[in-house]
Amino acid sequence: MPASYQTPKRGDAQDKTKTVSQSASTNVAKDTATVRKLLEGKGRNVFSIGPDDTLSAAVAMLRDKHVGALIVTDASDSLVGILSERDIVRKLAETPGQTLPQKVSDNMTHKVETCSPDETLVTVLRRMTDGRFRHLPVLDNGTLCGMVTIGDVVNHRLNELEHEALQLKQMIVG
């Protein structure tokens, strides 16, 4: 035991306020990262295509917009599916030389996983990892309001970690 430490004596004043350096509440961020927060920084642009368009048109749009997936919407802009590069590559392997004229609706993912703006990024990342998909449309009360990618979520988390590391360094240095 260091010489500077002295055990409390019976007559010493007892401090009733207990401090804890770590607890469940201090380890959870007060400003939990949500999809809404990510979209505020990223923007809400969504690139969509119609179900009757061809895969050739979809490939051109993926190339021109530099994205990996397109939302498939009907005439009333309702979400009906999602078409990713992965969907197209699989179809190219199944039907070589006959793929590009096919309709989007015949090749898209019909059962689309979505999230809400209030979901945490940790939850979204877990769902994407478990489901093995990289694009997640965001619906706010049934209305399409954005798209998050696994890259967006990872990049946001890396920025948070850099910020936390900087704060720790500043706290240590003074």
N, CA, C and O of each residue as an XYZ file, in Angstrom:
696
protein
N       0.849     -1.169      0.000
C       0.000      0.000      0.000
C       0.899      1.238      0.000
O       1.856      1.294      0.773
N       0.615      2.234     -0.850
C       1.447      3.435     -0.889
C       1.397      4.182      0.451
O       0.389      4.165      1.156
N       2.504      4.827      0.773
C       2.606      5.538      2.046
C       1.643      6.715      2.111
O       1.256      7.132      3.202
N       1.251      7.254      0.969
C       0.371      8.421      0.968
C      -1.078      8.049      1.283
O      -1.881      8.924      1.606
N      -1.416      6.781      1.195
C      -2.794      6.365      1.457
C      -3.009      6.176      2.943
O      -2.219      5.526      3.629
N      -4.093      6.757      3.424
C      -4.454      6.566      4.822
C      -5.888      6.063      4.877
O      -6.779      6.605      4.222
N      -6.087      5.049      5.645
C      -7.437      4.520      5.761
C      -8.312      5.515      6.504
O      -7.817      6.244      7.364
N      -9.607      5.563      6.190
C     -10.496      6.475      6.893
C     -10.570      6.127      8.377
O     -10.525      4.962      8.770
N     -10.683      7.168      9.177
C     -10.801      6.980     10.624
C     -12.230      7.253     11.048
O     -13.000      7.887     10.327
N     -12.567      6.769     12.218
C     -13.942      6.864     12.704
C     -14.450      8.302     12.729
O     -15.630      8.518     12.453
N     -13.668      9.239     13.028
C     -14.097     10.626     13.150
C     -14.113     11.371     11.822
O     -14.628     12.487     11.763
N     -13.563     10.790     10.749
C     -13.529     11.468      9.455
C     -14.946     11.661      8.922
O     -15.836     10.836      9.129
N     -15.116     12.776      8.233
C     -16.428     13.060      7.633
C     -16.668     12.062      6.506
O     -15.784     11.800      5.690
N     -17.849     11.524      6.476
C     -18.205     10.575      5.420
C     -18.837     11.343      4.259
O     -19.825     12.053      4.444
N     -18.275     11.203      3.086
C     -18.850     11.845      1.901
C     -19.965     10.950      1.376
O     -19.715      9.826      0.940
N     -21.172     11.443      1.419
C     -22.338     10.652      1.023
C     -22.508     10.580     -0.496
O     -23.254      9.736     -0.991
N     -21.829     11.450     -1.237
C     -21.956     11.417     -2.689
C     -20.920     10.443     -3.222
O     -19.714     10.640     -3.074
N     -21.412      9.416     -3.828
C     -20.538      8.384     -4.367
C     -20.304      8.678     -5.842
O     -21.251      8.932     -6.587
N     -19.063      8.643     -6.255
C     -18.758      8.841     -7.658
C     -18.275      7.525     -8.245
O     -17.620      6.729     -7.572
N     -18.609      7.310     -9.510
C     -18.243      6.092    -10.203
C     -17.645      6.504    -11.535
O     -18.237      7.294    -12.271
N     -16.490      5.977    -11.843
C     -15.856      6.375    -13.101
C     -16.531      5.730    -14.302
O     -16.564      6.316    -15.384
N     -17.067      4.536    -14.122
C     -17.765      3.885    -15.223
C     -19.009      3.211    -14.695
O     -18.999      2.566    -13.646
N     -20.066      3.371    -15.436
C     -21.317      2.700    -15.108
C     -22.057      2.475    -16.415
O     -21.635      2.954    -17.467
N     -23.144      1.756    -16.347
C     -23.923      1.509    -17.561
C     -24.369      2.815    -18.198
O     -24.367      2.945    -19.422
N     -24.753      3.793    -17.366
C     -25.243      5.050    -17.928
C     -24.120      5.898    -18.525
O     -24.346      6.614    -19.500
N     -22.919      5.831    -17.958
C     -21.833      6.634    -18.516
C     -21.205      5.982    -19.738
O     -20.543      6.659    -20.524
N     -21.400      4.686    -19.911
C     -20.833      4.001    -21.065
C     -21.726      4.052    -22.293
O     -21.302      3.668    -23.383
N     -22.948      4.517    -22.133
C     -23.868      4.646    -23.251
C     -23.886      6.109    -23.669
O     -24.088      7.006    -22.850
N     -23.672      6.329    -24.953
C     -23.627      7.700    -25.454
C     -24.955      8.401    -25.216
O     -26.027      7.827    -25.406
N     -24.855      9.650    -24.798
C     -26.069     10.434    -24.558
C     -26.746     10.788    -25.891
O     -27.968     10.910    -25.970
N     -25.936     10.945    -26.916
C     -26.433     11.310    -28.234
C     -26.270     10.099    -29.151
O     -25.385     10.080    -30.006
N     -27.121      9.091    -28.973
C     -27.020      7.858    -29.731
C     -27.193      8.149    -31.217
O     -28.113      8.858    -31.624
N     -26.307      7.596    -32.003
C     -26.350      7.806    -33.444
C     -27.554      7.075    -34.032
O     -27.748      5.882    -33.801
N     -28.349      7.808    -34.789
C     -29.537      7.250    -35.429
C     -29.441      7.412    -36.938
O     -28.591      8.138    -37.455
N     -30.329      6.720    -37.622
C     -30.415      6.833    -39.081
C     -30.721      8.281    -39.454
O     -30.176      8.798    -40.430
N     -31.578      8.930    -38.696
C     -31.936     10.329    -38.977
C     -30.692     11.218    -38.970
O     -30.501     12.050    -39.858
N     -29.848     11.026    -37.948
C     -28.625     11.821    -37.834
C     -27.686     11.562    -39.014
O     -27.072     12.487    -39.545
N     -27.586     10.305    -39.414
C     -26.740      9.966    -40.553
C     -27.275     10.626    -41.824
O     -26.504     11.180    -42.609
N     -28.590     10.568    -42.027
C     -29.184     11.165    -43.231
C     -29.032     12.680    -43.255
O     -28.919     13.275    -44.326
N     -29.029     13.311    -42.078
C     -28.831     14.769    -42.027
C     -27.466     15.140    -42.592
O     -27.331     16.162    -43.265
N     -26.469     14.334    -42.329
C     -25.133     14.602    -42.848
C     -24.940     14.131    -44.274
O     -24.246     14.783    -45.055
N     -25.540     13.017    -44.620
C     -25.348     12.395    -45.923
C     -26.254     12.977    -46.999
O     -25.853     13.139    -48.152
N     -27.467     13.286    -46.606
C     -28.467     13.703    -47.576
C     -29.478     12.595    -47.781
O     -29.250     11.444    -47.409
N     -30.593     12.960    -48.374
C     -31.694     12.012    -48.518
C     -31.918     11.587    -49.962
O     -32.982     11.066    -50.297
N     -30.931     11.802    -50.812
C     -31.082     11.418    -52.216
C     -31.275      9.911    -52.345
O     -30.553      9.115    -51.744
N     -32.266      9.550    -53.144
C     -32.539      8.146    -53.437
C     -32.688      8.036    -54.945
O     -33.406      8.813    -55.575
N     -32.001      7.064    -55.506
C     -32.109      6.842    -56.943
C     -33.031      5.656    -57.163
O     -32.837      4.580    -56.597
N     -34.045      5.879    -58.003
C     -35.033      4.825    -58.202
C     -35.231      4.540    -59.681
O     -34.864      5.324    -60.556
N     -35.821      3.396    -59.913
C     -36.119      2.936    -61.269
C     -37.479      2.250    -61.218
O     -37.918      1.810    -60.156
N     -38.138      2.161    -62.358
C     -39.453      1.522    -62.408
C     -39.345      0.024    -62.617
O     -38.350     -0.452    -63.163
N     -40.337     -0.716    -62.200
C     -40.302     -2.172    -62.335
C     -40.347     -2.650    -63.786
O     -39.910     -3.763    -64.076
N     -40.865     -1.833    -64.699
C     -40.945     -2.233    -66.107
C     -39.722     -1.814    -66.918
O     -39.620     -2.143    -68.100
N     -38.794     -1.090    -66.290
C     -37.552     -0.731    -66.982
C     -36.690     -1.974    -67.158
O     -36.905     -2.994    -66.503
N     -35.717     -1.875    -68.048
C     -34.851     -3.021    -68.320
C     -33.613     -3.006    -67.431
O     -33.243     -1.974    -66.871
N     -32.991     -4.157    -67.316
C     -31.733     -4.227    -66.569
C     -30.662     -3.381    -67.253
O     -29.756     -2.878    -66.590
N     -30.757     -3.223    -68.553
C     -29.810     -2.371    -69.269
C     -29.905     -0.929    -68.763
O     -28.886     -0.278    -68.533
N     -31.128     -0.437    -68.594
C     -31.325      0.913    -68.060
C     -30.835      0.990    -66.619
O     -30.256      1.997    -66.212
N     -31.062     -0.060    -65.853
C     -30.613     -0.091    -64.456
C     -29.090     -0.065    -64.372
O     -28.525      0.649    -63.544
N     -28.430     -0.835    -65.219
C     -26.964     -0.871    -65.220
C     -26.407      0.509    -65.552
O     -25.449      0.964    -64.927
N     -27.004      1.169    -66.530
C     -26.553      2.517    -66.908
C     -26.743      3.494    -65.748
O     -25.875      4.329    -65.493
N     -27.867      3.395    -65.049
C     -28.119      4.296    -63.932
C     -27.151      4.009    -62.775
O     -26.631      4.938    -62.158
N     -26.912      2.735    -62.485
C     -25.944      2.390    -61.433
C     -24.572      2.983    -61.756
O     -23.898      3.530    -60.883
N     -24.175      2.867    -63.009
C     -22.889      3.418    -63.449
C     -22.866      4.942    -63.346
O     -21.923      5.511    -62.796
N     -23.887      5.599    -63.866
C     -23.917      7.054    -63.923
C     -24.033      7.702    -62.544
O     -23.458      8.763    -62.301
N     -24.772      7.065    -61.650
C     -24.991      7.630    -60.310
C     -23.946      7.164    -59.293
O     -23.913      7.650    -58.163
N     -23.105      6.232    -59.698
C     -22.054      5.693    -58.821
C     -22.639      5.109    -57.536
O     -22.165      5.391    -56.436
N     -23.680      4.289    -57.699
C     -24.318      3.638    -56.561
C     -24.345      2.131    -56.784
O     -24.127      1.655    -57.898
N     -24.611      1.393    -55.729
C     -24.621     -0.065    -55.798
C     -26.002     -0.677    -55.818
O     -26.137     -1.888    -55.993
N     -27.037      0.138    -55.641
C     -28.407     -0.383    -55.656
C     -29.383      0.724    -56.015
O     -29.127      1.906    -55.787
N     -30.494      0.315    -56.574
C     -31.570      1.241    -56.939
C     -32.853      0.804    -56.254
O     -33.147     -0.388    -56.163
N     -33.608      1.769    -55.778
C     -34.926      1.510    -55.232
C     -35.875      1.340    -56.410
O     -35.813      2.111    -57.368
N     -36.734      0.361    -56.353
C     -37.728      0.159    -57.403
C     -39.054      0.691    -56.872
O     -39.566      0.236    -55.849
N     -39.594      1.666    -57.596
C     -40.850      2.297    -57.177
C     -41.886      2.198    -58.287
O     -41.552      2.146    -59.470
N     -43.158      2.173    -57.877
C     -44.244      2.151    -58.853
C     -44.602      3.584    -59.246
O     -43.911      4.532    -58.872
N     -45.682      3.728    -60.001
C     -46.093      5.043    -60.512
C     -46.410      6.039    -59.395
O     -46.297      7.249    -59.595
N     -46.806      5.540    -58.222
C     -47.121      6.440    -57.104
C     -45.929      6.611    -56.163
O     -46.091      7.062    -55.030
N     -44.746      6.256    -56.625
C     -43.499      6.361    -55.857
C     -43.484      5.507    -54.588
O     -42.778      5.825    -53.631
N     -44.254      4.435    -54.584
C     -44.229      3.501    -53.462
C     -43.143      2.463    -53.692
O     -42.907      2.034    -54.821
N     -42.499      2.071    -52.629
C     -41.433      1.072    -52.675
C     -42.015     -0.286    -53.048
O     -42.911     -0.789    -52.370
N     -41.502     -0.885    -54.136
C     -41.950     -2.224    -54.537
C     -40.812     -3.229    -54.583
O     -41.042     -4.432    -54.703
N     -39.568     -2.727    -54.486
C     -38.423     -3.638    -54.518
C     -37.117     -2.877    -54.484
O     -37.084     -1.649    -54.394
N     -36.033     -3.647    -54.560
C     -34.697     -3.069    -54.628
C     -33.887     -3.928    -55.592
O     -34.018     -5.152    -55.613
N     -33.067     -3.284    -56.373
C     -32.220     -3.978    -57.350
C     -30.778     -3.586    -57.070
O     -30.424     -2.408    -57.120
N     -29.955     -4.574    -56.778
C     -28.553     -4.300    -56.472
C     -27.644     -4.858    -57.567
O     -28.067     -5.659    -58.401
N     -26.414     -4.424    -57.543
C     -25.413     -4.959    -58.466
C     -25.327     -6.470    -58.324
O     -25.155     -7.190    -59.308
N     -25.447     -6.937    -57.102
C     -25.371     -8.371    -56.823
C     -26.489     -9.129    -57.543
O     -26.254    -10.204    -58.094
N     -27.709     -8.568    -57.540
C     -28.835     -9.195    -58.248
C     -28.526     -9.332    -59.734
O     -28.810    -10.361    -60.347
N     -27.943     -8.286    -60.303
C     -27.648     -8.280    -61.741
C     -26.536     -9.274    -62.074
O     -26.619     -9.993    -63.069
N     -25.501     -9.312    -61.242
C     -24.392    -10.243    -61.491
C     -24.876    -11.691    -61.442
O     -24.478    -12.514    -62.266
N     -25.733    -11.992    -60.476
C     -26.283    -13.359    -60.393
C     -27.068    -13.710    -61.653
O     -26.950    -14.820    -62.172
N     -27.867    -12.766    -62.143
C     -28.658    -13.018    -63.347
C     -27.757    -13.150    -64.578
O     -28.043    -13.943    -65.474
N     -26.678    -12.379    -64.621
C     -25.721    -12.510    -65.725
C     -25.125    -13.915    -65.765
O     -24.917    -14.470    -66.843
N     -24.853    -14.483    -64.610
C     -24.296    -15.835    -64.544
C     -25.321    -16.879    -64.968
O     -24.966    -17.889    -65.577
N     -26.601    -16.639    -64.647
C     -27.658    -17.602    -64.983
C     -28.067    -17.538    -66.452
O     -28.351    -18.564    -67.071
N     -28.095    -16.318    -67.008
C     -28.575    -16.143    -68.387
C     -27.592    -15.296    -69.188
O     -27.910    -14.166    -69.560
N     -26.399    -15.832    -69.457
C     -25.411    -15.026    -70.185
C     -25.919    -14.632    -71.578
O     -26.470    -15.443    -72.323
N     -25.709    -13.352    -71.891
C     -26.102    -12.842    -73.202
C     -27.587    -12.525    -73.321
O     -28.013    -11.982    -74.341
N     -28.383    -12.846    -72.310
C     -29.828    -12.602    -72.384
C     -30.315    -11.755    -71.211
O     -31.523    -11.616    -71.016
N     -29.415    -11.196    -70.443
C     -29.775    -10.547    -69.187
C     -30.259     -9.112    -69.355
O     -31.303     -8.755    -68.810
N     -29.546     -8.300    -70.077
C     -29.819     -6.867    -70.122
C     -31.213     -6.490    -70.625
O     -31.745     -5.477    -70.170
N     -31.837     -7.242    -71.534
C     -33.196     -6.874    -71.955
C     -34.288     -7.234    -70.930
O     -35.433     -6.810    -71.086
N     -33.956     -7.996    -69.904
C     -34.963     -8.433    -68.925
C     -35.478     -7.260    -68.099
O     -34.808     -6.238    -67.948
N     -36.692     -7.435    -67.565
C     -37.313     -6.395    -66.751
C     -36.722     -6.377    -65.344
O     -36.297     -7.403    -64.812
N     -36.709     -5.192    -64.765
C     -36.266     -5.011    -63.379
C     -37.131     -5.845    -62.443
O     -36.614     -6.483    -61.526
N     -38.446     -5.845    -62.667
C     -39.369     -6.551    -61.765
C     -39.100     -8.047    -61.698
O     -39.413     -8.683    -60.692
N     -38.526     -8.616    -62.747
C     -38.229    -10.050    -62.758
C     -36.928    -10.374    -62.033
O     -36.621    -11.545    -61.804
N     -36.170     -9.361    -61.674
C     -34.843     -9.601    -61.103
C     -34.591     -8.894    -59.772
O     -33.558     -9.110    -59.138
N     -35.514     -8.068    -59.359
C     -35.323     -7.306    -58.123
C     -35.645     -8.177    -56.907
O     -36.245     -9.245    -57.025
N     -35.234     -7.693    -55.748
C     -35.619     -8.305    -54.488
C     -36.969     -7.710    -54.120
O     -37.095     -6.499    -53.940
N     -37.984     -8.574    -54.008
C     -39.345     -8.106    -53.740
C     -39.569     -7.838    -52.255
O     -40.229     -6.865    -51.893
N     -39.034     -8.677    -51.411
C     -39.220     -8.516    -49.967
C     -38.063     -7.656    -49.448
O     -36.976     -8.158    -49.162
N     -38.318     -6.366    -49.335
C     -37.270     -5.401    -49.005
C     -37.252     -5.128    -47.501
O     -38.276     -4.801    -46.902
N     -36.081     -5.268    -46.913
C     -35.875     -4.860    -45.522
C     -35.773     -3.339    -45.516
O     -35.098     -2.754    -46.362
N     -36.440     -2.705    -44.566
C     -36.366     -1.246    -44.435
C     -36.092     -0.892    -42.982
O     -36.143     -1.744    -42.095
N     -35.803      0.367    -42.761
C     -35.619      0.854    -41.400
C     -36.318      2.198    -41.269
O     -36.752      2.792    -42.256
N     -36.417      2.663    -40.028
C     -37.022      3.964    -39.786
C     -35.918      4.957    -39.414
O     -34.827      4.545    -39.020
N     -36.187      6.251    -39.534
C     -35.170      7.255    -39.191
C     -34.744      7.215    -37.725
O     -33.654      7.677    -37.387
N     -35.586      6.671    -36.857
C     -35.278      6.678    -35.434
C     -34.504      5.449    -34.966
O     -34.149      5.363    -33.790
N     -34.237      4.508    -35.847
C     -33.456      3.332    -35.462
C     -32.004      3.724    -35.230
O     -31.475      4.621    -35.886
N     -31.379      3.048    -34.298
C     -29.967      3.327    -34.035
C     -29.115      2.697    -35.126
O     -29.498      1.701    -35.740
N     -27.958      3.293    -35.355
C     -27.058      2.769    -36.374
C     -26.520      1.407    -35.991
O     -26.254      0.580    -36.864
N     -26.355      1.157    -34.705
C     -25.879     -0.155    -34.251
C     -26.884     -1.236    -34.643
O     -26.498     -2.306    -35.112
N     -28.170     -0.955    -34.452
C     -29.220     -1.906    -34.818
C     -29.236     -2.145    -36.322
O     -29.341     -3.283    -36.780
N     -29.133     -1.070    -37.078
C     -29.142     -1.160    -38.537
C     -27.934     -1.960    -39.031
O     -28.067     -2.815    -39.906
N     -26.776     -1.682    -38.474
C     -25.563     -2.396    -38.876
C     -25.692     -3.884    -38.580
O     -25.289     -4.713    -39.396
N     -26.246     -4.231    -37.424
C     -26.438     -5.642    -37.070
C     -27.384     -6.313    -38.052
O     -27.119     -7.431    -38.493
N     -28.487     -5.650    -38.405
C     -29.450     -6.221    -39.360
C     -28.814     -6.429    -40.732
O     -29.040     -7.450    -41.381
N     -28.023     -5.459    -41.163
C     -27.376     -5.576    -42.467
C     -26.352     -6.712    -42.468
O     -26.252     -7.471    -43.433
N     -25.613     -6.815    -41.401
C     -24.602     -7.866    -41.302
C     -25.263     -9.239    -41.244
O     -24.863    -10.155    -41.962
N     -26.267     -9.380    -40.396
C     -26.962    -10.660    -40.258
C     -27.686    -11.057    -41.542
O     -27.685    -12.229    -41.918
N     -28.303    -10.088    -42.216
C     -29.052    -10.355    -43.441
C     -28.190    -10.421    -44.683
O     -28.663    -10.817    -45.748
N     -26.934    -10.040    -44.559
C     -25.972    -10.054    -45.669
C     -26.430     -9.187    -46.842
O     -26.388     -9.606    -47.999
N     -26.869     -7.969    -46.516
C     -27.179     -6.992    -47.559
C     -26.524     -5.677    -47.186
O     -26.202     -5.438    -46.022
N     -26.326     -4.821    -48.190
C     -25.549     -3.599    -47.981
C     -26.335     -2.307    -48.138
O     -25.793     -1.223    -47.921
N     -27.601     -2.410    -48.511
C     -28.418     -1.217    -48.755
C     -29.741     -1.358    -48.024
O     -30.380     -2.409    -48.064
N     -30.141     -0.290    -47.358
C     -31.365     -0.331    -46.563
C     -32.176      0.945    -46.794
O     -31.768      2.025    -46.365
N     -33.320      0.826    -47.470
C     -34.179      2.001    -47.651
C     -34.736      2.457    -46.304
O     -34.979      1.644    -45.411
N     -34.934      3.758    -46.173
C     -35.450      4.350    -44.943
C     -36.871      4.829    -45.213
O     -37.109      5.632    -46.115
N     -37.812      4.323    -44.414
C     -39.206      4.729    -44.537
C     -39.616      5.491    -43.291
O     -39.387      5.042    -42.168
N     -40.222      6.647    -43.502
C     -40.750      7.451    -42.401
C     -42.270      7.496    -42.570
O     -42.783      8.170    -43.463
N     -42.973      6.783    -41.716
C     -44.437      6.652    -41.816
C     -44.865      6.171    -43.198
O     -45.824      6.683    -43.774
N     -44.149      5.188    -43.719
C     -44.490      4.594    -45.008
C     -43.975      5.335    -46.223
O     -44.147      4.865    -47.347
N     -43.348      6.478    -46.024
C     -42.824      7.271    -47.139
C     -41.318      7.109    -47.228
O     -40.614      7.234    -46.226
N     -40.827      6.832    -48.421
C     -39.398      6.682    -48.654
C     -38.695      8.013    -48.418
O     -39.043      9.017    -49.040
N     -37.710      8.029    -47.525
C     -37.050      9.305    -47.214
C     -35.525      9.212    -47.268
O     -34.842     10.168    -46.902
N     -34.983      8.093    -47.712
C     -33.546      7.976    -47.822
C     -33.099      6.540    -47.975
O     -33.905      5.610    -48.019
N     -31.785      6.388    -48.055
C     -31.173      5.063    -48.184
C     -29.875      5.097    -47.404
O     -29.092      6.039    -47.532
N     -29.645      4.081    -46.601
C     -28.362      3.955    -45.914
C     -27.655      2.717    -46.426
O     -28.272      1.695    -46.726
N     -26.347      2.842    -46.516
C     -25.532      1.708    -46.938
C     -24.652      1.290    -45.770
O     -24.455      2.041    -44.815
N     -24.140      0.093    -45.867
C     -23.258     -0.381    -44.812
C     -22.011      0.502    -44.745
O     -21.447      0.711    -43.671
N     -21.588      1.017    -45.898
C     -20.454      1.938    -45.929
C     -20.736      3.233    -45.191
O     -19.861      3.761    -44.505
N     -21.968      3.756    -45.327
C     -22.364      4.967    -44.599
C     -22.268      4.748    -43.096
O     -21.740      5.586    -42.365
N     -22.786      3.608    -42.645
C     -22.825      3.315    -41.215
C     -21.417      3.131    -40.662
O     -21.086      3.664    -39.603
N     -20.590      2.377    -41.380
C     -19.208      2.154    -40.933
C     -18.438      3.467    -40.923
O     -17.702      3.738    -39.974
N     -18.591      4.285    -41.954
C     -17.903      5.573    -42.017
C     -18.331      6.479    -40.867
O     -17.493      7.150    -40.265
N     -19.616      6.506    -40.558
C     -20.119      7.315    -39.446
C     -19.500      6.846    -38.132
O     -19.091      7.660    -37.304
N     -19.434      5.532    -37.947
C     -18.861      4.982    -36.710
C     -17.366      5.292    -36.623
O     -16.872      5.601    -35.539
N     -16.644      5.216    -37.723
C     -15.214      5.553    -37.714
C     -15.011      7.012    -37.325
O     -14.096      7.332    -36.567
N     -15.858      7.896    -37.839
C     -15.764      9.316    -37.473
C     -16.036      9.509    -35.985
O     -15.366     10.305    -35.328
N     -17.023      8.777    -35.448
C     -17.305      8.847    -34.015
C     -16.096      8.387    -33.198
O     -15.724      9.025    -32.213
N     -15.487      7.275    -33.614
C     -14.327      6.743    -32.892
C     -13.151      7.713    -32.925
O     -12.454      7.876    -31.924
N     -12.926      8.353    -34.065
C     -11.861      9.356    -34.162
C     -12.129     10.514    -33.214
O     -11.214     11.009    -32.555
N     -13.379     10.942    -33.147
C     -13.763     12.043    -32.255
C     -13.563     11.637    -30.791
O     -13.041     12.418    -29.995
N     -13.978     10.414    -30.439
C     -13.802      9.931    -29.070
C     -12.325      9.844    -28.703
O     -11.930     10.219    -27.599
N     -11.513      9.349    -29.633
C     -10.073      9.243    -29.379
C      -9.462     10.622    -29.165
O      -8.617     10.797    -28.287
N      -9.881     11.591    -29.953
C      -9.379     12.965    -29.792
C      -9.783     13.535    -28.444
O      -8.983     14.195    -27.781
N     -11.022     13.283    -28.034
C     -11.470     13.774    -26.726
C     -10.663     13.135    -25.596
O     -10.291     13.816    -24.640
N     -10.392     11.847    -25.698
C      -9.584     11.170    -24.677
C      -8.176     11.732    -24.618
O      -7.634     11.939    -23.532
N      -7.581     11.981    -25.773
C      -6.228     12.558    -25.806
C      -6.219     13.937    -25.148
O      -5.324     14.263    -24.368
N      -7.242     14.746    -25.481
C      -7.312     16.092    -24.897
C      -7.514     16.030    -23.387
O      -6.988     16.862    -22.649
N      -8.277     15.045    -22.935
C      -8.519     14.898    -21.504
C      -7.226     14.484    -20.792
O      -6.950     14.957    -19.689
N      -6.449     13.619    -21.404
C      -5.207     13.153    -20.792
C      -4.155     14.257    -20.777
O      -3.467     14.454    -19.775
N      -4.033     14.971    -21.888
C      -3.032     16.029    -21.998
C      -3.400     17.202    -21.114
O      -2.521     17.851    -20.548
N      -4.663     17.477    -20.988
C      -5.051     18.545    -20.076
C      -5.904     19.508    -20.753
O      -6.336     20.486    -20.144
